[in-house]
C-alpha cells in the first residue's frame, strides 16, 4: 500500500482529474505487484544479510564460506565509486526498475544500465582479486 501511495504521489501530474482515482491507484498497485513477482522470479528469494548466519547449511564450513562471500561483496560495495553504488543498490537491493532509477537520479536509462553493468563487473573483479589474495596467503 505504501509503495502505491508513494508512486501515486510522485506521479500525481499524470492523473487526469476527470478519471476515477480509485481505478488509477488500483492499476498502479496491480502493476507494482506484478513487478514484485517478476523480480522475485528473476532474483530469487531475498534474505536479510543480518540473518545470513541463521541460514540452514550442510556444515560449518559452508556457512563460513557464505559469510565470507557476503563480507567480500560488502567490501567491494564500499570500494566502488559512489555513483555506481547508488544505482546498483537502487536496482539490485531496492528492486527499482531501470526506468524508476533513471527518474530517481535524473539520468538517462542507458546510463543506469551502464552503471549497473560496470558495478557488477567491479564486484566480480574485486571478488576475483580477493580470492586470489586468499589463495596466495
N, CA, C and O atoms as a MOPAC input file, in Angstrom:
PM7 MOZYME 1SCF
protein

 N      0.82200 1    -1.18500 1     0.00000 1
 C      0.00000 1     0.00000 1     0.00000 1
 C      0.87300 1     1.25800 1     0.00000 1
 O      0.60100 1     2.21700 1    -0.72200 1
 N      1.92900 1     1.23500 1     0.82600 1
 C      2.80500 1     2.39300 1     0.91300 1
 C      3.46200 1     2.68700 1    -0.43600 1
 O      3.54300 1     3.84200 1    -0.85200 1
 N      3.92700 1     1.64600 1    -1.11200 1
 C      4.56200 1     1.83800 1    -2.41800 1
 C      3.58900 1     2.44100 1    -3.41900 1
 O      3.96400 1     3.28000 1    -4.23800 1
 N      2.33900 1     2.00900 1    -3.34600 1
 C      1.32300 1     2.53800 1    -4.25300 1
 C      1.10100 1     4.02600 1    -4.00500 1
 O      1.03700 1     4.81600 1    -4.94600 1
 N      0.98500 1     4.39800 1    -2.74400 1
 C      0.76900 1     5.80400 1    -2.40300 1
 C      1.98800 1     6.64400 1    -2.80700 1
 O      1.84200 1     7.74100 1    -3.34500 1
 N      3.18800 1     6.11900 1    -2.54300 1
 C      4.40300 1     6.84300 1    -2.93300 1
 C      4.44100 1     7.06100 1    -4.44400 1
 O      4.72600 1     8.16200 1    -4.91400 1
 N      4.15100 1     6.00400 1    -5.19500 1
 C      4.18300 1     6.11500 1    -6.65300 1
 C      3.10400 1     7.08700 1    -7.13300 1
 O      3.34800 1     7.89900 1    -8.02600 1
 N      1.92200 1     7.00200 1    -6.54100 1
 C      0.83100 1     7.90100 1    -6.95400 1
 C      1.20700 1     9.35800 1    -6.68300 1
 O      0.97800 1    10.22700 1    -7.52400 1
 N      1.77800 1     9.61800 1    -5.51900 1
 C      2.15000 1    10.99700 1    -5.19900 1
 C      3.27000 1    11.50800 1    -6.10500 1
 O      3.29100 1    12.68300 1    -6.47200 1
 N      4.19300 1    10.62700 1    -6.46000 1
 C      5.29500 1    11.06700 1    -7.32400 1
 C      4.84000 1    11.26200 1    -8.77000 1
 O      5.52900 1    11.90400 1    -9.56300 1
 N      3.67700 1    10.70400 1    -9.10800 1
 C      3.17800 1    10.80800 1   -10.49200 1
 C      1.80100 1    11.45500 1   -10.56000 1
 O      1.04200 1    11.22700 1   -11.50200 1
 N      1.49400 1    12.24900 1    -9.56800 1
 C      0.16400 1    12.86600 1    -9.49900 1
 C     -0.12600 1    13.72600 1   -10.73300 1
 O     -1.28500 1    13.90700 1   -11.10800 1
 N      0.92600 1    14.25100 1   -11.36000 1
 C      0.72500 1    15.06400 1   -12.55300 1
 C      0.20700 1    14.24200 1   -13.73400 1
 O     -0.28300 1    14.80900 1   -14.71000 1
 N      0.30900 1    12.92500 1   -13.65700 1
 C     -0.17600 1    12.04900 1   -14.73600 1
 C     -1.65100 1    11.65800 1   -14.55800 1
 O     -2.27100 1    11.13000 1   -15.48100 1
 N     -2.19800 1    11.91800 1   -13.38300 1
 C     -3.59600 1    11.57500 1   -13.13900 1
 C     -4.50100 1    12.61800 1   -13.78400 1
 O     -4.28100 1    13.82400 1   -13.67600 1
 N     -5.51500 1    12.11300 1   -14.45000 1
 C     -6.46700 1    13.00300 1   -15.11000 1
 C     -7.65300 1    13.20300 1   -14.15700 1
 O     -8.33600 1    12.23900 1   -13.81100 1
 N     -7.89700 1    14.43000 1   -13.73800 1
 C     -8.96300 1    14.69300 1   -12.76200 1
 C    -10.34000 1    14.16800 1   -13.16400 1
 O    -11.17300 1    13.89000 1   -12.30100 1
 N    -10.58300 1    14.03200 1   -14.46700 1
 C    -11.89000 1    13.53300 1   -14.90000 1
 C    -11.96300 1    12.00100 1   -14.85900 1
 O    -13.01400 1    11.43300 1   -15.15600 1
 N    -10.85400 1    11.31600 1   -14.49400 1
 C    -10.85900 1     9.85400 1   -14.40200 1
 C    -11.04000 1     9.42600 1   -12.94400 1
 O    -10.95200 1    10.23900 1   -12.02400 1
 N    -11.29300 1     8.13300 1   -12.76000 1
 C    -11.55000 1     7.58300 1   -11.43500 1
 C    -10.22800 1     7.37400 1   -10.68700 1
 O     -9.39600 1     6.57700 1   -11.12000 1
 N    -10.02900 1     8.07300 1    -9.58000 1
 C     -8.80000 1     7.98500 1    -8.79200 1
 C     -8.60000 1     6.57200 1    -8.24400 1
 O     -7.47500 1     6.07400 1    -8.22200 1
 N     -9.66500 1     5.93100 1    -7.80700 1
 C     -9.57100 1     4.58700 1    -7.24400 1
 C     -9.07500 1     3.58500 1    -8.29600 1
 O     -8.23500 1     2.73700 1    -7.99100 1
 N     -9.57700 1     3.67400 1    -9.50400 1
 C     -9.13300 1     2.78200 1   -10.58300 1
 C     -7.67100 1     3.03100 1   -10.92900 1
 O     -6.91200 1     2.08900 1   -11.15800 1
 N     -7.27900 1     4.29700 1   -10.96500 1
 C     -5.90200 1     4.65600 1   -11.27200 1
 C     -4.94800 1     4.08400 1   -10.22400 1
 O     -3.89600 1     3.54300 1   -10.56400 1
 N     -5.32000 1     4.20700 1    -8.94700 1
 C     -4.49100 1     3.69400 1    -7.85300 1
 C     -4.48200 1     2.15600 1    -7.86200 1
 O     -3.44700 1     1.54000 1    -7.60800 1
 N     -5.62400 1     1.54900 1    -8.15100 1
 C     -5.67600 1     0.08700 1    -8.19100 1
 C     -4.77900 1    -0.46200 1    -9.29700 1
 O     -4.08300 1    -1.45600 1    -9.09600 1
 N     -4.79400 1     0.17600 1   -10.45100 1
 C     -3.93900 1    -0.24300 1   -11.56300 1
 C     -2.46600 1    -0.11100 1   -11.16900 1
 O     -1.64800 1    -0.96800 1   -11.50300 1
 N     -2.13800 1     0.95600 1   -10.46600 1
 C     -0.77100 1     1.17000 1   -10.00800 1
 C     -0.36100 1     0.06200 1    -9.02200 1
 O      0.74000 1    -0.48100 1    -9.11700 1
 N     -1.24900 1    -0.26500 1    -8.08300 1
 C     -0.96700 1    -1.32700 1    -7.10700 1
 C     -0.80400 1    -2.66800 1    -7.80600 1
 O      0.07400 1    -3.45600 1    -7.45300 1
 N     -1.63900 1    -2.92200 1    -8.78300 1
 C     -1.55900 1    -4.16400 1    -9.54200 1
 C     -0.23200 1    -4.26500 1   -10.29000 1
 O      0.40700 1    -5.31700 1   -10.28100 1
 N      0.18000 1    -3.18400 1   -10.93300 1
 C      1.45300 1    -3.17900 1   -11.65700 1
 C      2.64000 1    -3.36400 1   -10.71200 1
 O      3.59600 1    -4.06400 1   -11.04700 1
 N      2.58200 1    -2.74400 1    -9.54100 1
 C      3.65900 1    -2.92000 1    -8.56000 1
 C      3.74700 1    -4.37900 1    -8.10900 1
 O      4.84000 1    -4.92000 1    -7.93600 1
 N      2.60200 1    -4.99700 1    -7.92400 1
 C      2.58000 1    -6.40100 1    -7.51400 1
 C      3.15400 1    -7.30100 1    -8.61100 1
 O      3.92700 1    -8.21500 1    -8.32200 1
 N      2.78900 1    -7.05000 1    -9.83900 1
 C      3.32700 1    -7.82100 1   -10.97000 1
 C      4.84300 1    -7.63800 1   -11.04500 1
 O      5.57600 1    -8.60600 1   -11.24900 1
 N      5.31600 1    -6.39700 1   -10.88000 1
 C      6.75800 1    -6.12400 1   -10.89200 1
 C      7.46600 1    -6.88300 1    -9.78100 1
 O      8.55400 1    -7.41900 1    -9.99500 1
 N      6.86800 1    -6.93600 1    -8.60200 1
 C      7.46000 1    -7.63700 1    -7.46300 1
 C      7.56700 1    -9.13600 1    -7.73500 1
 O      8.59500 1    -9.75100 1    -7.45400 1
 N      6.51900 1    -9.71000 1    -8.27300 1
 C      6.51900 1   -11.14800 1    -8.58400 1
 C      7.58100 1   -11.46000 1    -9.63700 1
 O      8.32400 1   -12.43200 1    -9.49700 1
 N      7.65900 1   -10.64900 1   -10.68200 1
 C      8.67800 1   -10.85900 1   -11.71700 1
 C     10.08100 1   -10.71600 1   -11.13500 1
 O     10.98000 1   -11.49200 1   -11.45900 1
 N     10.25500 1    -9.73500 1   -10.28900 1
 C     11.56200 1    -9.50800 1    -9.66700 1
 C     11.97400 1   -10.69100 1    -8.80100 1
 O     13.13300 1   -11.10500 1    -8.82900 1
 N     11.04200 1   -11.23400 1    -8.03500 1
 C     11.34400 1   -12.38600 1    -7.18000 1
 C     11.70300 1   -13.61200 1    -8.01700 1
 O     12.58300 1   -14.38700 1    -7.64200 1
 N     11.03400 1   -13.78300 1    -9.13200 1
 C     11.35800 1   -14.91500 1   -10.01100 1
 C     12.76100 1   -14.78200 1   -10.59000 1
 O     13.51500 1   -15.75100 1   -10.67100 1
 N     13.08800 1   -13.56500 1   -10.98600 1
 C     14.37400 1   -13.30800 1   -11.63000 1
 C     15.51900 1   -13.30600 1   -10.61100 1
 O     16.59000 1   -13.84900 1   -10.88500 1
 N     15.30400 1   -12.71300 1    -9.46400 1
 C     16.37900 1   -12.55600 1    -8.48800 1
 C     16.39900 1   -13.62500 1    -7.41800 1
 O     17.40200 1   -13.77300 1    -6.72000 1
 N     15.33300 1   -14.36300 1    -7.27100 1
 C     15.27600 1   -15.35600 1    -6.20100 1
 C     14.77300 1   -14.72700 1    -4.91100 1
 O     14.39300 1   -13.55700 1    -4.87500 1
 N     14.77800 1   -15.51700 1    -3.87000 1
 C     14.27100 1   -15.06800 1    -2.58400 1
 C     15.30200 1   -14.17100 1    -1.90800 1
 O     16.48100 1   -14.51800 1    -1.83900 1
 N     14.86500 1   -13.03500 1    -1.41600 1
 C     15.75900 1   -12.11900 1    -0.71700 1
 C     15.93000 1   -12.57100 1     0.72600 1
 O     14.97800 1   -12.99800 1     1.37900 1
 N     17.15400 1   -12.46800 1     1.20500 1
 C     17.46500 1   -12.84000 1     2.58200 1
 C     18.16200 1   -11.66200 1     3.23200 1
 O     19.08700 1   -11.08500 1     2.66000 1
 N     17.72100 1   -11.30800 1     4.42000 1
 C     18.35100 1   -10.23300 1     5.17300 1
 C     19.78300 1   -10.64400 1     5.50800 1
 O     20.01100 1   -11.73000 1     6.04000 1
 N     20.73100 1    -9.79100 1     5.20100 1
 C     22.14200 1   -10.10800 1     5.43100 1
 C     22.40800 1   -10.41300 1     6.89600 1
 O     23.23300 1   -11.27400 1     7.20100 1
 N     21.72900 1    -9.72600 1     7.80900 1
 C     21.94200 1    -9.96800 1     9.23300 1
 C     21.47100 1   -11.35800 1     9.65100 1
 O     21.91500 1   -11.88600 1    10.67000 1
 N     20.57700 1   -11.94600 1     8.86800 1
 C     20.07000 1   -13.28100 1     9.18900 1
 C     20.81500 1   -14.37900 1     8.44100 1
 O     20.48300 1   -15.55500 1     8.58400 1
 N     21.81500 1   -14.01400 1     7.64600 1
 C     22.53500 1   -15.00000 1     6.84500 1
 C     23.18200 1   -16.07000 1     7.70400 1
 O     23.31100 1   -17.21500 1     7.27200 1
 N     23.59300 1   -15.71200 1     8.92000 1
 C     24.21000 1   -16.70400 1     9.80300 1
 C     23.21500 1   -17.76400 1    10.25700 1
 O     23.61500 1   -18.85300 1    10.66800 1
 N     21.93600 1   -17.45700 1    10.18900 1
 C     20.91400 1   -18.40300 1    10.63700 1
 C     20.41400 1   -19.31100 1     9.52700 1
 O     19.54500 1   -20.15200 1     9.76200 1
 N     20.95500 1   -19.15300 1     8.30200 1
 C     20.51300 1   -19.99300 1     7.18700 1
 C     20.94900 1   -21.43500 1     7.42600 1
 O     22.05300 1   -21.67700 1     7.91200 1
 N     20.08300 1   -22.39600 1     7.08400 1
 C     20.47500 1   -23.78600 1     7.25100 1
 C     21.57000 1   -24.14500 1     6.24600 1
 O     21.43400 1   -23.89100 1     5.04900 1
 N     22.64500 1   -24.73300 1     6.74200 1
 C     23.75200 1   -25.15000 1     5.89400 1
 C     24.11700 1   -26.58200 1     6.23900 1
 O     23.84400 1   -27.07200 1     7.33500 1
 N     24.73700 1   -27.23500 1     5.27700 1
 C     25.13200 1   -28.62500 1     5.49500 1
 C     26.16900 1   -28.72700 1     6.60300 1
 O     26.14000 1   -29.66100 1     7.40400 1
 N     27.07900 1   -27.77300 1     6.64700 1
 C     28.13100 1   -27.83000 1     7.66300 1
 C     28.62900 1   -26.42800 1     7.98200 1
 O     28.24300 1   -25.45200 1     7.33800 1
 N     29.48600 1   -26.35000 1     8.98100 1
 C     30.02700 1   -25.06600 1     9.39900 1
 C     30.88300 1   -24.41100 1     8.34300 1
 O     30.89100 1   -23.18600 1     8.22900 1
 N     31.61200 1   -25.20600 1     7.55900 1
 C     32.47400 1   -24.65700 1     6.51300 1
 C     31.65100 1   -23.93100 1     5.45200 1
 O     32.03000 1   -22.85200 1     4.99800 1
 N     30.53600 1   -24.52000 1     5.06400 1
 C     29.66400 1   -23.88700 1     4.06800 1
 C     29.15000 1   -22.55200 1     4.60200 1
 O     29.12100 1   -21.55800 1     3.87700 1
 N     28.75000 1   -22.53500 1     5.85800 1
 C     28.24500 1   -21.30300 1     6.46800 1
 C     29.35600 1   -20.25100 1     6.52700 1
 O     29.11300 1   -19.07900 1     6.23700 1
 N     30.55100 1   -20.65500 1     6.89400 1
 C     31.68200 1   -19.73700 1     6.97400 1
 C     32.01600 1   -19.17100 1     5.59800 1
 O     32.27300 1   -17.97400 1     5.46700 1
 N     32.01500 1   -20.01900 1     4.57300 1
 C     32.29900 1   -19.55600 1     3.21300 1
 C     31.23000 1   -18.58200 1     2.72700 1
 O     31.54600 1   -17.59000 1     2.07000 1
 N     29.96400 1   -18.86100 1     3.04700 1
 C     28.87100 1   -17.97200 1     2.64500 1
 C     29.02300 1   -16.61000 1     3.30200 1
 O     28.85800 1   -15.57200 1     2.66100 1
 N     29.34000 1   -16.62900 1     4.58900 1
 C     29.51500 1   -15.36800 1     5.31800 1
 C     30.70600 1   -14.58200 1     4.75400 1
 O     30.66200 1   -13.35700 1     4.64200 1
 N     31.75800 1   -15.30500 1     4.40600 1
 C     32.95000 1   -14.68200 1     3.84000 1
 C     32.62500 1   -14.01100 1     2.50600 1
 O     33.10100 1   -12.91000 1     2.23000 1
 N     31.81500 1   -14.67500 1     1.68100 1
 C     31.42100 1   -14.10300 1     0.39300 1
 C     30.56900 1   -12.85000 1     0.57800 1
 O     30.72100 1   -11.87400 1    -0.15600 1
 N     29.67500 1   -12.88200 1     1.55900 1
 C     28.83400 1   -11.71500 1     1.85300 1
 C     29.70800 1   -10.54700 1     2.28800 1
 O     29.50700 1    -9.41400 1     1.84900 1
 N     30.67500 1   -10.82600 1     3.15100 1
 C     31.59800 1    -9.77700 1     3.60000 1
 C     32.41100 1    -9.21500 1     2.43000 1
 O     32.64100 1    -8.00800 1     2.35700 1
 N     32.84300 1   -10.08500 1     1.52300 1
 C     33.63300 1    -9.65200 1     0.36700 1
 C     32.80700 1    -8.74900 1    -0.55300 1
 O     33.32800 1    -7.77100 1    -1.09000 1
 N     31.54100 1    -9.06700 1    -0.73400 1
 C     30.67200 1    -8.21800 1    -1.55200 1
 C     30.48100 1    -6.86800 1    -0.87000 1
 O     30.48300 1    -5.83100 1    -1.53400 1
 N     30.31700 1    -6.87500 1     0.45100 1
 C     30.19800 1    -5.61500 1     1.20000 1
 C     31.43700 1    -4.75100 1     1.04300 1
 O     31.33300 1    -3.53500 1     0.88000 1
 N     32.60400 1    -5.37100 1     1.09100 1
 C     33.86100 1    -4.64400 1     0.90600 1
 C     33.94500 1    -4.07200 1    -0.50400 1
 O     34.39600 1    -2.94200 1    -0.69500 1
 N     33.51300 1    -4.84900 1    -1.48400 1
 C     33.51600 1    -4.37500 1    -2.87600 1
 C     32.57300 1    -3.18300 1    -3.03600 1
 O     32.90000 1    -2.22400 1    -3.73500 1
 N     31.41400 1    -3.23700 1    -2.40000 1
 C     30.47700 1    -2.11200 1    -2.47000 1
 C     31.08000 1    -0.85500 1    -1.86800 1
 O     30.90200 1     0.24000 1    -2.40000 1
 N     31.79400 1    -1.01100 1    -0.75900 1
 C     32.42200 1     0.14600 1    -0.11800 1
 C     33.51400 1     0.74800 1    -0.99900 1
 O     33.71100 1     1.96400 1    -0.99800 1
 N     34.22300 1    -0.09200 1    -1.75000 1
 C     35.31900 1     0.37100 1    -2.60000 1
 C     34.82700 1     0.96500 1    -3.92000 1
 O     35.58600 1     1.63500 1    -4.62100 1
 N     33.58300 1     0.72400 1    -4.25300 1
 C     33.01500 1     1.14600 1    -5.53200 1
 C     32.74500 1     2.65900 1    -5.54000 1
 O     32.38100 1     3.22200 1    -4.50800 1
 N     32.92000 1     3.32000 1    -6.68900 1
 C     32.56500 1     4.73800 1    -6.79200 1
 C     31.09000 1     4.96100 1    -6.41800 1
 O     30.22400 1     4.14700 1    -6.73900 1
 N     30.83300 1     6.05900 1    -5.74700 1
 C     29.50500 1     6.37200 1    -5.20800 1
 C     28.39800 1     6.31100 1    -6.26000 1
 O     27.33300 1     5.75100 1    -6.00100 1
 N     28.63800 1     6.88400 1    -7.45000 1
 C     27.57800 1     6.91900 1    -8.47000 1
 C     27.18400 1     5.51200 1    -8.92200 1
 O     26.01200 1     5.25100 1    -9.19200 1
 N     28.15500 1     4.61500 1    -9.00200 1
 C     27.84200 1     3.21900 1    -9.37200 1
 C     27.10600 1     2.52700 1    -8.24200 1
 O     26.12400 1     1.82300 1    -8.47600 1
 N     27.57900 1     2.72500 1    -7.00000 1
 C     26.97600 1     2.05800 1    -5.83900 1
 C     25.51700 1     2.46600 1    -5.67200 1
 O     24.66200 1     1.61800 1    -5.41900 1
 N     25.22600 1     3.76200 1    -5.81200 1
 C     23.85200 1     4.23700 1    -5.64100 1
 C     22.90700 1     3.58700 1    -6.64700 1
 O     21.82200 1     3.13100 1    -6.28400 1
 N     23.32000 1     3.54800 1    -7.90100 1
 C     22.47200 1     2.98400 1    -8.95100 1
 C     22.33100 1     1.46900 1    -8.76600 1
 O     21.23300 1     0.92700 1    -8.89300 1
 N     23.44200 1     0.78800 1    -8.46700 1
 C     23.38800 1    -0.65800 1    -8.24700 1
 C     22.46300 1    -0.99400 1    -7.08000 1
 O     21.64800 1    -1.91100 1    -7.18100 1
 N     22.58200 1    -0.26800 1    -5.98800 1
 C     21.73400 1    -0.53100 1    -4.82400 1
 C     20.25700 1    -0.27400 1    -5.12700 1
 O     19.38800 1    -1.02200 1    -4.67900 1
 N     19.98100 1     0.77500 1    -5.88100 1
 C     18.58800 1     1.07000 1    -6.23300 1
 C     17.98400 1    -0.06300 1    -7.05500 1
 O     16.83800 1    -0.45300 1    -6.83100 1
 N     18.75200 1    -0.59200 1    -8.00400 1
 C     18.23200 1    -1.63400 1    -8.89200 1
 C     18.25600 1    -3.00900 1    -8.22900 1
 O     17.25000 1    -3.71800 1    -8.23000 1
 N     19.40100 1    -3.38500 1    -7.66400 1
 C     19.57600 1    -4.75000 1    -7.17000 1
 C     19.01400 1    -4.93600 1    -5.76100 1
 O     18.33600 1    -5.93000 1    -5.49900 1
 N     19.27900 1    -4.01300 1    -4.86700 1
 C     18.85000 1    -4.18900 1    -3.47900 1
 C     17.42300 1    -3.69500 1    -3.27100 1
 O     16.59900 1    -4.39000 1    -2.67600 1
 N     17.13200 1    -2.48800 1    -3.76700 1
 C     15.79200 1    -1.93000 1    -3.58000 1
 C     14.77700 1    -2.47300 1    -4.57500 1
 O     13.57200 1    -2.33500 1    -4.36500 1
 N     15.25200 1    -3.09100 1    -5.65900 1
 C     14.33900 1    -3.68300 1    -6.62800 1
 C     13.68500 1    -2.68800 1    -7.55900 1
 O     12.64900 1    -2.98800 1    -8.15300 1
 N     14.27400 1    -1.49800 1    -7.70100 1
 C     13.71300 1    -0.48600 1    -8.60200 1
 C     13.94100 1    -0.90300 1   -10.05900 1
 O     14.92800 1    -1.57000 1   -10.37200 1
 N     13.05400 1    -0.51900 1   -10.91400 1
 C     13.25800 1    -0.76000 1   -12.34300 1
 C     14.30500 1     0.22800 1   -12.85500 1
 O     14.59700 1     1.22900 1   -12.20000 1
 N     14.86500 1    -0.06300 1   -14.02800 1
 C     15.81900 1     0.86800 1   -14.62500 1
 C     15.15600 1     2.22600 1   -14.85300 1
 O     15.76300 1     3.27300 1   -14.62500 1
 N     13.92000 1     2.19300 1   -15.30000 1
 C     13.20100 1     3.44000 1   -15.58400 1
 C     13.01800 1     4.26100 1   -14.31200 1
 O     13.27200 1     5.46600 1   -14.30900 1
 N     12.57800 1     3.61500 1   -13.22800 1
 C     12.38000 1     4.33300 1   -11.96800 1
 C     13.70000 1     4.86700 1   -11.41700 1
 O     13.75700 1     5.96700 1   -10.86800 1
 N     14.75300 1     4.07800 1   -11.57100 1
 C     16.07100 1     4.51300 1   -11.10000 1
 C     16.55400 1     5.71800 1   -11.90100 1
 O     17.13400 1     6.65100 1   -11.34600 1
 N     16.31200 1     5.68900 1   -13.20500 1
 C     16.68600 1     6.82300 1   -14.05000 1
 C     15.95400 1     8.08900 1   -13.59900 1
 O     16.54600 1     9.16600 1   -13.53900 1
 N     14.67600 1     7.95100 1   -13.28800 1
 C     13.89600 1     9.09700 1   -12.81200 1
 C     14.39000 1     9.55400 1   -11.44300 1
 O     14.47700 1    10.75400 1   -11.18000 1
 N     14.71200 1     8.60300 1   -10.57500 1
 C     15.16500 1     8.91900 1    -9.21900 1
 C     16.44700 1     9.75200 1    -9.23100 1
 O     16.56900 1    10.72400 1    -8.48500 1
 N     17.39900 1     9.36800 1   -10.07800 1
 C     18.68400 1    10.06300 1   -10.12500 1
 C     18.76600 1    11.09700 1   -11.24600 1
 O     19.79500 1    11.74700 1   -11.43000 1
 N     17.67100 1    11.24200 1   -11.99000 1
 C     17.59000 1    12.21000 1   -13.08300 1
 C     18.72400 1    12.00400 1   -14.09000 1
 O     19.44300 1    12.93500 1   -14.45100 1
 N     18.85400 1    10.74900 1   -14.53000 1
 C     19.86000 1    10.37800 1   -15.53200 1
 C     19.16800 1     9.53500 1   -16.60600 1
 O     18.10300 1     8.97300 1   -16.35000 1
 N     19.74800 1     9.44000 1   -17.79000 1
 C     19.14400 1     8.61400 1   -18.84800 1
 C     19.14400 1     7.13200 1   -18.45900 1
 O     20.01600 1     6.68000 1   -17.71600 1
 N     18.17700 1     6.39300 1   -18.95900 1
 C     18.06000 1     4.96400 1   -18.64800 1
 C     19.30000 1     4.19900 1   -19.13100 1
 O     19.70600 1     3.22400 1   -18.49900 1
 N     19.89100 1     4.62700 1   -20.22500 1
 C     21.11400 1     3.99600 1   -20.72000 1
 C     22.26400 1     4.14100 1   -19.73200 1
 O     23.09000 1     3.23800 1   -19.59700 1
 N     22.31700 1     5.26700 1   -19.04900 1
 C     23.34300 1     5.48800 1   -18.03000 1
 C     23.12400 1     4.54400 1   -16.85700 1
 O     24.08400 1     4.01300 1   -16.29800 1
 N     21.86600 1     4.33100 1   -16.48300 1
 C     21.55500 1     3.38100 1   -15.41100 1
 C     22.04200 1     1.99300 1   -15.79900 1
 O     22.71300 1     1.32100 1   -15.01600 1
 N     21.70600 1     1.57000 1   -17.00300 1
 C     22.10500 1     0.23800 1   -17.46200 1
 C     23.62900 1     0.10100 1   -17.47900 1
 O     24.16800 1    -0.93400 1   -17.08600 1
 N     24.30700 1     1.13100 1   -17.93000 1
 C     25.76400 1     1.10800 1   -17.99000 1
 C     26.37200 1     1.03100 1   -16.59500 1
 O     27.30000 1     0.25600 1   -16.36100 1
 N     25.85100 1     1.83200 1   -15.66800 1
 C     26.39700 1     1.84100 1   -14.30500 1
 C     26.16100 1     0.51600 1   -13.59700 1
 O     27.02700 1     0.03600 1   -12.86400 1
 N     25.00500 1    -0.06800 1   -13.81100 1
 C     24.72600 1    -1.37500 1   -13.19400 1
 C     25.67900 1    -2.42200 1   -13.75600 1
 O     26.22600 1    -3.23200 1   -13.00800 1
 N     25.87600 1    -2.41000 1   -15.04600 1
 C     26.78600 1    -3.36200 1   -15.67700 1
 C     28.21100 1    -3.18200 1   -15.16000 1
 O     28.87700 1    -4.15600 1   -14.80900 1
 N     28.67700 1    -1.92900 1   -15.11500 1
 C     30.03600 1    -1.67400 1   -14.62200 1
 C     30.16900 1    -2.03000 1   -13.14900 1
 O     31.21600 1    -2.51600 1   -12.72300 1
 N     29.11500 1    -1.79500 1   -12.36300 1
 C     29.16200 1    -2.12800 1   -10.93800 1
 C     29.23700 1    -3.63600 1   -10.72900 1
 O     29.96500 1    -4.10900 1    -9.85600 1
 N     28.49200 1    -4.38500 1   -11.52100 1
 C     28.55900 1    -5.85100 1   -11.41300 1
 C     29.93800 1    -6.36600 1   -11.78400 1
 O     30.46700 1    -7.26600 1   -11.13100 1
 N     30.52100 1    -5.79700 1   -12.83100 1
 C     31.87700 1    -6.19100 1   -13.23500 1
 C     32.89100 1    -5.79800 1   -12.16300 1
 O     33.84300 1    -6.53700 1   -11.91300 1
 N     32.69400 1    -4.64800 1   -11.53300 1
 C     33.57300 1    -4.19200 1   -10.46600 1
 C     33.56800 1    -5.19200 1    -9.31500 1
 O     34.62100 1    -5.56100 1    -8.79500 1
 N     32.37100 1    -5.62800 1    -8.92200 1
 C     32.25300 1    -6.61000 1    -7.82700 1
 C     32.90300 1    -7.92100 1    -8.23600 1
 O     33.62000 1    -8.53400 1    -7.44500 1
 N     32.65800 1    -8.35500 1    -9.46500 1
 C     33.24700 1    -9.60400 1    -9.95500 1
 C     34.77500 1    -9.54800 1    -9.89800 1
 O     35.41800 1   -10.48600 1    -9.42700 1
 N     35.35700 1    -8.43400 1   -10.38300 1
 C     36.81700 1    -8.28400 1   -10.34300 1
 C     37.32900 1    -8.21800 1    -8.90800 1
 O     38.36000 1    -8.80400 1    -8.58000 1
 N     36.60800 1    -7.51000 1    -8.06600 1
 C     37.01200 1    -7.37300 1    -6.66400 1
 C     36.99400 1    -8.73300 1    -5.97100 1
 O     37.90500 1    -9.05700 1    -5.20900 1
 N     35.96400 1    -9.52200 1    -6.23300 1
 C     35.86500 1   -10.86100 1    -5.62300 1
 C     36.96700 1   -11.76900 1    -6.15300 1
 O     37.54900 1   -12.54800 1    -5.39800 1
 N     37.25600 1   -11.67100 1    -7.45300 1
 C     38.31800 1   -12.49500 1    -8.04100 1
 C     39.67800 1   -12.13800 1    -7.45400 1
 O     40.48800 1   -13.01900 1    -7.16400 1
 N     39.92400 1   -10.83400 1    -7.28200 1
 C     41.23000 1   -10.42200 1    -6.74200 1
 C     41.35000 1   -10.78700 1    -5.27100 1
 O     42.43600 1   -11.15500 1    -4.82300 1
 N     40.27300 1   -10.69700 1    -4.50800 1
 C     40.34900 1   -11.08500 1    -3.09000 1
 C     40.47000 1   -12.60600 1    -2.95800 1
 O     41.07700 1   -13.10400 1    -2.01000 1
 N     39.89400 1   -13.33600 1    -3.90800 1
 C     40.01800 1   -14.79000 1    -3.90900 1
 C     41.46700 1   -15.20200 1    -4.20200 1
 O     41.99900 1   -16.12200 1    -3.58100 1
 N     42.09300 1   -14.50800 1    -5.15800 1
 C     43.47900 1   -14.78800 1    -5.49800 1
 C     44.40900 1   -14.43300 1    -4.33200 1
 O     45.38400 1   -15.13500 1    -4.06400 1
 N     44.08900 1   -13.33000 1    -3.64500 1
 C     44.90600 1   -12.91700 1    -2.49600 1
 C     44.78300 1   -13.94000 1    -1.36900 1
 O     45.75000 1   -14.21400 1    -0.65800 1
 N     43.58400 1   -14.50200 1    -1.21500 1
 C     43.35700 1   -15.51200 1    -0.17600 1
 C     44.10300 1   -16.78600 1    -0.45700 1
 O     44.58600 1   -17.43800 1     0.46900 1
 N     44.21000 1   -17.16200 1    -1.73200 1
 C     44.93300 1   -18.39000 1    -2.10700 1
 C     46.44400 1   -18.21300 1    -1.94600 1
 O     47.15800 1   -19.16300 1    -1.62800 1
 N     46.92800 1   -16.97100 1    -2.17100 1
 C     48.35400 1   -16.70400 1    -2.06800 1
 C     48.80400 1   -16.71200 1    -0.61300 1
 O     49.96400 1   -17.00200 1    -0.32200 1
 N     47.89700 1   -16.39700 1     0.29300 1
 C     48.26300 1   -16.29400 1     1.70900 1
 C     48.32200 1   -17.59800 1     2.38700 1
 O     48.61700 1   -17.66100 1     3.58000 1

